[in-house]
Amino acid sequence: MSSKIIPPFNIVLVEPEIPPNTGSIARLCGATDSILHLVRPMGFSTDDKHLKRAGLDYWQFVQIVYWDNLDAFLRAQDENRLFFLSKKVPRSYTEAHFQPGDFLIFGKETKGVPEEILSLYHDRCFSIPMSNSHIRSLNLAMAAGIVLFEALRQQG
Protein backbone atom coordinates (compact mmCIF):
# COMPACT_ATOMS: atom_id res chain seq x y z
CA MET A 1 0.00 0.00 0.00
CA SER A 2 1.50 3.34 -1.03
CA SER A 3 0.85 6.37 1.07
CA LYS A 4 0.27 9.69 -0.62
CA ILE A 5 2.30 12.59 0.74
CA ILE A 6 0.00 15.51 1.49
CA PRO A 7 1.63 18.95 1.28
CA PRO A 8 1.41 21.05 4.43
CA PHE A 9 -0.56 24.25 4.82
CA ASN A 10 1.35 27.52 4.87
CA ILE A 11 0.84 30.37 7.33
CA VAL A 12 2.13 33.70 6.04
CA LEU A 13 2.74 36.66 8.34
CA VAL A 14 3.19 39.91 6.46
CA GLU A 15 5.46 42.28 8.38
CA PRO A 16 4.65 40.89 11.84
CA GLU A 17 5.25 43.34 14.68
CA ILE A 18 4.67 41.52 17.97
CA PRO A 19 7.17 38.77 18.88
CA PRO A 20 4.84 36.68 21.11
CA ASN A 21 2.27 36.44 18.30
CA THR A 22 4.87 35.14 15.88
CA GLY A 23 6.23 32.76 18.51
CA SER A 24 2.75 31.36 19.18
CA ILE A 25 2.08 30.96 15.47
CA ALA A 26 5.43 29.21 15.02
CA ARG A 27 4.38 26.78 17.73
CA LEU A 28 1.03 26.28 15.95
CA CYS A 29 2.88 25.56 12.71
CA GLY A 30 5.15 23.08 14.44
CA ALA A 31 2.18 21.28 16.01
CA THR A 32 0.38 20.96 12.65
CA ASP A 33 3.40 20.43 10.38
CA SER A 34 2.52 23.69 8.62
CA ILE A 35 5.16 25.97 7.13
CA LEU A 36 5.59 29.47 8.55
CA HIS A 37 6.45 32.23 6.07
CA LEU A 38 7.72 35.51 7.51
CA VAL A 39 7.59 38.52 5.19
CA ARG A 40 9.98 41.37 5.95
CA PRO A 41 10.31 43.94 7.27
CA MET A 42 9.52 42.56 10.70
CA GLY A 43 9.17 44.61 13.86
CA PHE A 44 11.67 42.40 15.72
CA SER A 45 14.57 40.03 15.28
CA THR A 46 13.93 36.30 15.20
CA ASP A 47 16.54 36.14 17.95
CA ASP A 48 14.18 38.16 20.18
CA LYS A 49 13.86 36.56 23.63
CA HIS A 50 10.08 37.13 23.66
CA LEU A 51 9.75 35.33 20.34
CA LYS A 52 11.79 32.38 21.60
CA ARG A 53 9.82 32.24 24.85
CA ALA A 54 6.48 32.09 23.00
CA GLY A 55 7.77 29.24 20.83
CA LEU A 56 9.43 27.58 23.81
CA ASP A 57 11.73 24.79 22.75
CA TYR A 58 9.86 23.95 19.55
CA TRP A 59 11.88 26.07 17.12
CA GLN A 60 13.82 23.12 15.70
CA PHE A 61 10.52 21.52 14.66
CA VAL A 62 9.23 24.52 12.70
CA GLN A 63 9.98 25.08 9.04
CA ILE A 64 10.35 28.83 8.50
CA VAL A 65 10.75 30.57 5.14
CA TYR A 66 11.79 34.23 5.04
CA TRP A 67 10.79 36.64 2.27
CA ASP A 68 12.37 40.03 1.63
CA ASN A 69 9.00 41.68 0.97
CA LEU A 70 5.40 40.97 0.04
CA ASP A 71 5.97 41.47 -3.70
CA ALA A 72 8.69 38.81 -3.72
CA PHE A 73 6.39 36.39 -1.89
CA LEU A 74 3.43 37.05 -4.20
CA ARG A 75 5.49 36.71 -7.39
CA ALA A 76 6.61 33.24 -6.29
CA GLN A 77 3.08 31.89 -5.68
CA ASP A 78 0.12 30.57 -7.64
CA GLU A 79 -2.57 33.13 -6.80
CA ASN A 80 -5.20 30.38 -6.70
CA ARG A 81 -3.47 29.01 -3.57
CA LEU A 82 -3.61 32.35 -1.69
CA PHE A 83 -6.17 33.16 1.00
CA PHE A 84 -5.97 36.62 2.57
CA LEU A 85 -7.54 37.09 6.00
CA SER A 86 -8.80 40.53 6.97
CA LYS A 87 -11.42 42.10 9.19
CA LYS A 88 -12.09 44.54 6.32
CA VAL A 89 -13.99 42.09 4.11
CA PRO A 90 -17.46 40.60 4.62
CA ARG A 91 -16.98 37.00 3.40
CA SER A 92 -16.42 34.42 6.14
CA TYR A 93 -13.43 32.07 6.10
CA THR A 94 -15.95 29.20 6.39
CA GLU A 95 -16.91 29.89 2.75
CA ALA A 96 -13.35 29.18 1.60
CA HIS A 97 -12.42 25.78 0.21
CA PHE A 98 -8.92 25.03 1.47
CA GLN A 99 -6.56 22.43 0.07
CA PRO A 100 -3.20 21.24 1.42
CA GLY A 101 -0.46 23.51 0.17
CA ASP A 102 -2.62 26.64 0.38
CA PHE A 103 -1.25 29.85 1.88
CA LEU A 104 -3.21 31.50 4.70
CA ILE A 105 -2.01 35.10 4.70
CA PHE A 106 -2.31 37.49 7.66
CA GLY A 107 -1.29 41.15 7.71
CA LYS A 108 0.62 43.02 10.37
CA GLU A 109 -1.07 43.47 13.73
CA THR A 110 -1.62 47.24 13.51
CA LYS A 111 -2.78 47.56 9.89
CA GLY A 112 -3.72 44.14 8.55
CA VAL A 113 -3.36 43.16 4.92
CA PRO A 114 -2.57 46.23 2.78
CA GLU A 115 -5.64 47.79 1.10
CA GLU A 116 -4.13 47.48 -2.39
CA ILE A 117 -3.69 43.73 -1.87
CA LEU A 118 -7.29 43.37 -0.65
CA SER A 119 -8.44 45.20 -3.77
CA LEU A 120 -6.21 43.25 -6.16
CA TYR A 121 -7.15 39.85 -4.67
CA HIS A 122 -10.72 40.68 -3.59
CA ASP A 123 -11.99 37.23 -4.59
CA ARG A 124 -9.33 35.59 -2.36
CA CYS A 125 -10.15 37.59 0.81
CA PHE A 126 -11.97 36.27 3.87
CA SER A 127 -12.67 37.31 7.44
CA ILE A 128 -13.46 35.78 10.80
CA PRO A 129 -16.94 37.04 11.75
CA MET A 130 -17.30 38.66 15.16
CA SER A 131 -20.68 39.48 16.69
CA ASN A 132 -19.51 42.28 19.01
CA SER A 133 -18.81 45.46 17.03
CA HIS A 134 -16.99 46.97 20.02
CA ILE A 135 -14.12 44.49 19.59
CA ARG A 136 -11.69 45.74 16.93
CA SER A 137 -10.11 42.42 16.01
CA LEU A 138 -8.87 39.08 17.25
CA ASN A 139 -5.31 38.41 18.31
CA LEU A 140 -3.21 37.40 15.32
CA ALA A 141 -2.21 34.03 16.78
CA MET A 142 -5.85 33.26 17.64
CA ALA A 143 -6.96 34.18 14.12
CA ALA A 144 -4.25 32.01 12.53
CA GLY A 145 -5.30 29.06 14.69
CA ILE A 146 -8.98 29.43 13.85
CA VAL A 147 -8.43 29.50 10.09
CA LEU A 148 -5.72 26.84 10.03
CA PHE A 149 -7.86 24.39 11.98
CA GLU A 150 -10.80 25.04 9.63
CA ALA A 151 -8.48 24.22 6.72
CA LEU A 152 -7.36 21.04 8.49
CA ARG A 153 -10.96 20.14 9.38
CA GLN A 154 -11.93 20.38 5.72
CA GLN A 155 -9.33 17.72 4.95
CA GLY A 156 -11.09 15.26 7.24
Accessible surface in RSA format (square Angstrom, percent):
REM  Atomic radii and reference values for relative SASA: ProtOr
REM  Chains: A
REM  Algorithm: Lee & Richards
REM  Probe-radius: 1.40
REM  Slices: 20
REM RES _ NUM      All-atoms   Total-Side   Main-Chain    Non-polar    All polar
REM                ABS   REL    ABS   REL    ABS   REL    ABS   REL    ABS   REL
RES MET A   1   238.96 123.7 147.76  97.8  91.20 217.1 125.61 106.8 113.35 150.2
RES SER A   2   110.69  93.5  79.70 106.4  30.99  71.4  52.18 111.1  58.52  82.0
RES SER A   3    97.12  82.1  72.30  96.5  24.82  57.2  43.55  92.7  53.56  75.0
RES LYS A   4   181.34  88.5 152.16  93.4  29.18  69.5 103.09  92.8  78.25  83.4
RES ILE A   5   156.75  89.2 137.21 102.2  19.54  47.1 141.07 101.6  15.68  42.5
RES ILE A   6   114.34  65.1  93.69  69.8  20.65  49.8  93.78  67.5  20.56  55.8
RES PRO A   7    67.81  49.4  61.96  56.5   5.85  21.3  65.80  54.3   2.01  12.5
RES PRO A   8    50.73  37.0  39.91  36.4  10.82  39.3  50.35  41.6   0.38   2.4
RES PHE A   9     6.70   3.4   4.96   3.1   1.74   4.5   4.96   3.0   1.74   5.0
RES ASN A  10     8.69   6.0   8.69   8.4   0.00   0.0   0.00   0.0   8.69   8.4
RES ILE A  11     0.00   0.0   0.00   0.0   0.00   0.0   0.00   0.0   0.00   0.0
RES VAL A  12     0.00   0.0   0.00   0.0   0.00   0.0   0.00   0.0   0.00   0.0
RES LEU A  13     0.90   0.5   0.71   0.5   0.19   0.5   0.90   0.6   0.00   0.0
RES VAL A  14     4.75   3.1   4.37   4.0   0.38   0.9   4.37   3.8   0.38   1.0
RES GLU A  15    42.49  24.4  41.73  31.6   0.75   1.8   3.93   7.6  38.55  31.5
RES PRO A  16     0.49   0.4   0.00   0.0   0.49   1.8   0.49   0.4   0.00   0.0
RES GLU A  17    52.42  30.1  41.10  31.1  11.31  26.9  20.13  38.9  32.29  26.4
RES ILE A  18    75.53  43.0  75.24  56.1   0.29   0.7  75.53  54.4   0.00   0.0
RES PRO A  19    21.21  15.5  21.21  19.3   0.00   0.0  21.21  17.5   0.00   0.0
RES PRO A  20    60.65  44.2  59.91  54.6   0.73   2.7  60.29  49.8   0.36   2.2
RES ASN A  21    11.92   8.2  11.43  11.0   0.49   1.2   0.49   1.2  11.43  11.0
RES THR A  22     0.24   0.2   0.24   0.2   0.00   0.0   0.24   0.3   0.00   0.0
RES GLY A  23     0.00   0.0   0.00   N/A   0.00   0.0   0.00   0.0   0.00   0.0
RES SER A  24    46.43  39.2  40.29  53.8   6.13  14.1  15.45  32.9  30.98  43.4
RES ILE A  25     0.41   0.2   0.10   0.1   0.31   0.8   0.41   0.3   0.00   0.0
RES ALA A  26     0.67   0.6   0.67   1.0   0.00   0.0   0.67   0.9   0.00   0.0
RES ARG A  27    95.83  40.2  94.09  48.0   1.74   4.1  26.14  35.7  69.69  42.2
RES LEU A  28    29.79  16.6  23.98  17.2   5.82  14.6  28.91  20.3   0.88   2.4
RES CYS A  29     0.02   0.0   0.00   0.0   0.02   0.0   0.00   0.0   0.02   0.0
RES GLY A  30    16.59  20.5   0.00   N/A  16.59  20.5   4.63  12.7  11.96  26.8
RES ALA A  31    87.99  80.9  43.30  66.8  44.69 101.7  55.91  78.7  32.08  85.0
RES THR A  32    27.85  19.8   5.97   6.1  21.88  52.1  13.98  18.8  13.87  21.0
RES ASP A  33   115.71  81.1 103.85 103.4  11.86  28.0  34.81  81.9  80.90  80.7
RES SER A  34     4.23   3.6   0.48   0.6   3.75   8.6   0.00   0.0   4.23   5.9
RES ILE A  35    26.58  15.1  26.58  19.8   0.00   0.0  26.58  19.1   0.00   0.0
RES LEU A  36     0.00   0.0   0.00   0.0   0.00   0.0   0.00   0.0   0.00   0.0
RES HIS A  37    10.42   5.7  10.42   7.2   0.00   0.0  10.42  10.7   0.00   0.0
RES LEU A  38     1.05   0.6   1.05   0.8   0.00   0.0   1.05   0.7   0.00   0.0
RES VAL A  39     0.00   0.0   0.00   0.0   0.00   0.0   0.00   0.0   0.00   0.0
RES ARG A  40    90.69  38.1  90.69  46.2   0.00   0.0  31.08  42.5  59.60  36.1
RES PRO A  41    90.17  65.7  84.07  76.6   6.10  22.2  87.51  72.3   2.66  16.5
RES MET A  42    38.25  19.8  11.74   7.8  26.50  63.1  12.94  11.0  25.30  33.5
RES GLY A  43    55.54  68.5   0.00   N/A  55.54  68.5  26.72  73.3  28.82  64.5
RES PHE A  44    26.52  13.3   3.14   1.9  23.37  60.8  18.38  11.1   8.14  23.3
RES SER A  45    63.53  53.7  50.94  68.0  12.59  29.0  48.10 102.4  15.42  21.6
RES THR A  46    35.82  25.5  32.99  33.4   2.82   6.7   8.26  11.1  27.55  41.7
RES ASP A  47   113.62  79.6  95.67  95.2  17.95  42.5  28.98  68.2  84.64  84.4
RES ASP A  48    37.03  25.9  26.79  26.7  10.24  24.2  11.67  27.5  25.36  25.3
RES LYS A  49   143.69  70.1 133.49  81.9  10.20  24.3  80.79  72.7  62.90  67.0
RES HIS A  50    77.51  42.4  75.11  52.2   2.40   6.1  46.42  47.8  31.09  36.2
RES LEU A  51     0.32   0.2   0.32   0.2   0.00   0.0   0.32   0.2   0.00   0.0
RES LYS A  52    85.10  41.5  83.51  51.2   1.58   3.8  52.79  47.5  32.31  34.4
RES ARG A  53   142.85  60.0 132.54  67.6  10.31  24.6  69.51  95.0  73.33  44.4
RES ALA A  54    21.40  19.7   5.70   8.8  15.70  35.7  17.99  25.3   3.40   9.0
RES GLY A  55     1.15   1.4   0.00   N/A   1.15   1.4   1.15   3.1   0.00   0.0
RES LEU A  56    86.50  48.2  70.56  50.5  15.94  40.1  77.56  54.5   8.95  24.1
RES ASP A  57   106.83  74.8  95.09  94.6  11.74  27.8  48.62 114.4  58.21  58.1
RES TYR A  58    83.93  39.2  83.93  47.8   0.00   0.0  48.62  36.5  35.31  43.5
RES TRP A  59    46.68  18.7  38.00  18.4   8.69  20.4  38.46  20.5   8.23  13.3
RES GLN A  60   140.16  78.4  98.72  72.1  41.44  98.7  52.05 110.8  88.10  66.8
RES PHE A  61   135.95  68.0 111.25  68.9  24.71  64.3 119.89  72.7  16.07  46.0
RES VAL A  62    17.25  11.4   0.93   0.8  16.33  39.3   2.27   2.0  14.99  40.6
RES GLN A  63   106.43  59.5  96.10  70.2  10.33  24.6  39.08  83.2  67.34  51.1
RES ILE A  64    43.00  24.5  17.76  13.2  25.24  60.8  17.76  12.8  25.24  68.5
RES VAL A  65    46.55  30.6  43.33  39.2   3.22   7.8  46.55  40.4   0.00   0.0
RES TYR A  66    82.00  38.3  58.45  33.3  23.55  61.3  47.98  36.1  34.02  41.9
RES TRP A  67    47.79  19.2  45.75  22.1   2.04   4.8  47.79  25.5   0.00   0.0
RES ASP A  68   102.20  71.6  87.86  87.4  14.34  33.9  20.31  47.8  81.88  81.7
RES ASN A  69    65.60  45.2  65.56  63.4   0.05   0.1  24.26  58.4  41.34  40.0
RES LEU A  70    19.61  10.9  17.55  12.6   2.06   5.2  17.55  12.3   2.06   5.5
RES ASP A  71    87.51  61.3  85.01  84.6   2.50   5.9  12.28  28.9  75.23  75.0
RES ALA A  72    25.12  23.1  20.77  32.1   4.35   9.9  21.81  30.7   3.31   8.8
RES PHE A  73     0.00   0.0   0.00   0.0   0.00   0.0   0.00   0.0   0.00   0.0
RES LEU A  74    20.92  11.6  12.82   9.2   8.09  20.3  13.05   9.2   7.87  21.2
RES ARG A  75   183.79  77.2 147.61  75.2  36.18  86.2  82.07 112.2 101.72  61.7
RES ALA A  76    63.61  58.5  24.63  38.0  38.99  88.7  36.93  52.0  26.68  70.7
RES GLN A  77    34.49  19.3  13.94  10.2  20.55  48.9   3.50   7.4  30.99  23.5
RES ASP A  78    79.66  55.8  63.96  63.7  15.70  37.1  35.82  84.3  43.84  43.7
RES GLU A  79    98.69  56.7  95.81  72.5   2.88   6.9  21.99  42.5  76.70  62.6
RES ASN A  80   100.21  69.1  90.78  87.7   9.43  22.7  20.57  49.5  79.65  77.0
RES ARG A  81    74.47  31.3  74.47  38.0   0.00   0.0  25.87  35.4  48.60  29.5
RES LEU A  82     0.83   0.5   0.83   0.6   0.00   0.0   0.83   0.6   0.00   0.0
RES PHE A  83     9.22   4.6   9.22   5.7   0.00   0.0   9.22   5.6   0.00   0.0
RES PHE A  84     0.48   0.2   0.48   0.3   0.00   0.0   0.48   0.3   0.00   0.0
RES LEU A  85    11.13   6.2   6.04   4.3   5.09  12.8   6.04   4.2   5.09  13.7
RES SER A  86    12.90  10.9   1.15   1.5  11.76  27.1   9.50  20.2   3.40   4.8
RES LYS A  87   121.18  59.1  86.76  53.2  34.42  81.9  66.82  60.1  54.37  57.9
RES LYS A  88    89.54  43.7  52.76  32.4  36.78  87.6  52.01  46.8  37.53  40.0
RES VAL A  89    27.95  18.4  20.94  19.0   7.01  16.9  23.10  20.1   4.86  13.2
RES PRO A  90   134.35  97.9 101.72  92.7  32.63 118.6 111.74  92.3  22.61 140.5
RES ARG A  91    78.67  33.0  73.72  37.6   4.95  11.8  32.81  44.8  45.86  27.8
RES SER A  92    16.16  13.7  15.61  20.8   0.55   1.3  14.12  30.1   2.04   2.9
RES TYR A  93    32.21  15.0  32.21  18.3   0.00   0.0   3.05   2.3  29.16  35.9
RES THR A  94    79.75  56.7  58.95  59.8  20.80  49.6  42.51  57.1  37.24  56.3
RES GLU A  95   100.33  57.6  82.16  62.2  18.17  43.3  37.59  72.7  62.75  51.2
RES ALA A  96     2.96   2.7   0.00   0.0   2.96   6.7   2.52   3.5   0.45   1.2
RES HIS A  97   148.73  81.3 137.11  95.3  11.62  29.7  94.39  97.3  54.34  63.2
RES PHE A  98     1.48   0.7   0.48   0.3   1.00   2.6   0.48   0.3   1.00   2.9
RES GLN A  99   101.58  56.8 101.58  74.2   0.00   0.0  38.80  82.6  62.78  47.6
RES PRO A 100    22.93  16.7  18.91  17.2   4.02  14.6  18.91  15.6   4.02  25.0
RES GLY A 101    12.76  15.7   0.00   N/A  12.76  15.7   8.26  22.7   4.50  10.1
RES ASP A 102     3.36   2.4   3.36   3.3   0.00   0.0   0.00   0.0   3.36   3.4
RES PHE A 103    23.72  11.9  23.72  14.7   0.00   0.0  23.72  14.4   0.00   0.0
RES LEU A 104     0.00   0.0   0.00   0.0   0.00   0.0   0.00   0.0   0.00   0.0
RES ILE A 105     0.42   0.2   0.42   0.3   0.00   0.0   0.42   0.3   0.00   0.0
RES PHE A 106     5.94   3.0   5.75   3.6   0.19   0.5   5.94   3.6   0.00   0.0
RES GLY A 107     6.88   8.5   0.00   N/A   6.88   8.5   0.00   0.0   6.88  15.4
RES LYS A 108    50.49  24.6  48.44  29.7   2.04   4.9  13.90  12.5  36.59  39.0
RES GLU A 109    47.12  27.1  12.13   9.2  34.99  83.3  19.05  36.8  28.07  22.9
RES THR A 110   101.69  72.3  65.93  66.8  35.75  85.2  68.91  92.6  32.78  49.6
RES LYS A 111   141.18  68.9 129.72  79.6  11.46  27.3  84.82  76.3  56.37  60.0
RES GLY A 112    25.66  31.6   0.00   N/A  25.66  31.6  21.06  57.8   4.60  10.3
RES VAL A 113     1.07   0.7   1.05   1.0   0.02   0.0   1.05   0.9   0.02   0.0
RES PRO A 114    42.20  30.8  32.02  29.2  10.18  37.0  42.20  34.8   0.00   0.0
RES GLU A 115   107.21  61.5 102.00  77.2   5.21  12.4  58.95 114.0  48.26  39.4
RES GLU A 116   120.89  69.4 110.80  83.8  10.09  24.0  62.82 121.5  58.07  47.4
RES ILE A 117    12.27   7.0  12.27   9.1   0.00   0.0  12.27   8.8   0.00   0.0
RES LEU A 118    12.48   6.9   9.75   7.0   2.73   6.9  10.05   7.1   2.43   6.5
RES SER A 119    78.67  66.5  63.38  84.6  15.29  35.2  33.61  71.6  45.06  63.1
RES LEU A 120   124.43  69.3 100.12  71.6  24.31  61.1 106.49  74.8  17.95  48.3
RES TYR A 121    23.26  10.9  22.87  13.0   0.39   1.0   5.94   4.5  17.32  21.4
RES HIS A 122   129.48  70.8 120.64  83.9   8.84  22.6  76.51  78.9  52.97  61.6
RES ASP A 123    82.98  58.1  74.92  74.6   8.06  19.1  30.35  71.4  52.63  52.5
RES ARG A 124    41.79  17.5  41.79  21.3   0.00   0.0   4.98   6.8  36.82  22.3
RES CYS A 125     1.31   1.0   0.30   0.3   1.01   2.4   0.30   0.8   1.01   1.1
RES PHE A 126     9.30   4.7   9.30   5.8   0.00   0.0   9.30   5.6   0.00   0.0
RES SER A 127     9.14   7.7   8.31  11.1   0.83   1.9   3.86   8.2   5.28   7.4
RES ILE A 128    33.09  18.8  19.18  14.3  13.92  33.5  19.18  13.8  13.92  37.8
RES PRO A 129    86.92  63.3  61.14  55.7  25.77  93.7  69.92  57.7  16.99 105.6
RES MET A 130    70.77  36.7  33.93  22.5  36.84  87.7  36.40  30.9  34.38  45.5
RES SER A 131   128.65 108.7  81.40 108.6  47.26 108.9  58.57 124.7  70.09  98.2
RES ASN A 132    72.56  50.0  65.04  62.8   7.52  18.1  26.45  63.7  46.10  44.6
RES SER A 133   109.54  92.6  70.55  94.2  38.99  89.8  56.54 120.4  53.00  74.2
RES HIS A 134   165.93  90.7 134.12  93.2  31.81  81.4  89.79  92.5  76.14  88.6
RES ILE A 135    91.11  51.8  84.90  63.2   6.22  15.0  86.35  62.2   4.76  12.9
RES ARG A 136   194.27  81.6 177.86  90.7  16.41  39.1  65.04  88.9 129.23  78.3
RES SER A 137    57.44  48.5  40.57  54.1  16.86  38.8  16.46  35.1  40.98  57.4
RES LEU A 138    63.47  35.3  45.37  32.5  18.11  45.5  47.07  33.1  16.40  44.1
RES ASN A 139    80.39  55.4  62.92  60.8  17.46  42.1  34.75  83.6  45.64  44.1
RES LEU A 140    18.19  10.1  12.69   9.1   5.50  13.8  15.12  10.6   3.07   8.3
RES ALA A 141    20.73  19.1  14.88  23.0   5.85  13.3  15.20  21.4   5.53  14.7
RES MET A 142   111.88  57.9 101.03  66.9  10.85  25.8  81.79  69.5  30.08  39.9
RES ALA A 143    12.67  11.7  12.67  19.6   0.00   0.0  12.67  17.8   0.00   0.0
RES ALA A 144     0.00   0.0   0.00   0.0   0.00   0.0   0.00   0.0   0.00   0.0
RES GLY A 145    15.28  18.8   0.00   N/A  15.28  18.8  14.58  40.0   0.70   1.6
RES ILE A 146    54.55  31.0  43.64  32.5  10.91  26.3  50.27  36.2   4.28  11.6
RES VAL A 147     0.00   0.0   0.00   0.0   0.00   0.0   0.00   0.0   0.00   0.0
RES LEU A 148     0.00   0.0   0.00   0.0   0.00   0.0   0.00   0.0   0.00   0.0
RES PHE A 149   111.33  55.7 107.30  66.5   4.04  10.5 108.03  65.5   3.30   9.5
RES GLU A 150    20.88  12.0  17.27  13.1   3.60   8.6   4.94   9.6  15.94  13.0
RES ALA A 151     0.00   0.0   0.00   0.0   0.00   0.0   0.00   0.0   0.00   0.0
RES LEU A 152    55.62  31.0  48.28  34.5   7.33  18.4  48.74  34.2   6.87  18.5
RES ARG A 153   158.81  66.7 140.78  71.8  18.03  42.9  77.82 106.4  80.99  49.1
RES GLN A 154    56.01  31.3  22.68  16.6  33.33  79.3  19.76  42.1  36.24  27.5
RES GLN A 155    71.82  40.2  36.39  26.6  35.43  84.4  27.56  58.7  44.25  33.6
RES GLY A 156   105.66 130.3   0.00   N/A 105.66 130.3  58.06 159.3  47.60 106.6
END  Absolute sums over single chains surface
CHAIN  1 A     8865.1       7026.6       1838.5       4962.9       3902.2
END  Absolute sums over all chains
TOTAL          8865.1       7026.6       1838.5       4962.9       3902.2
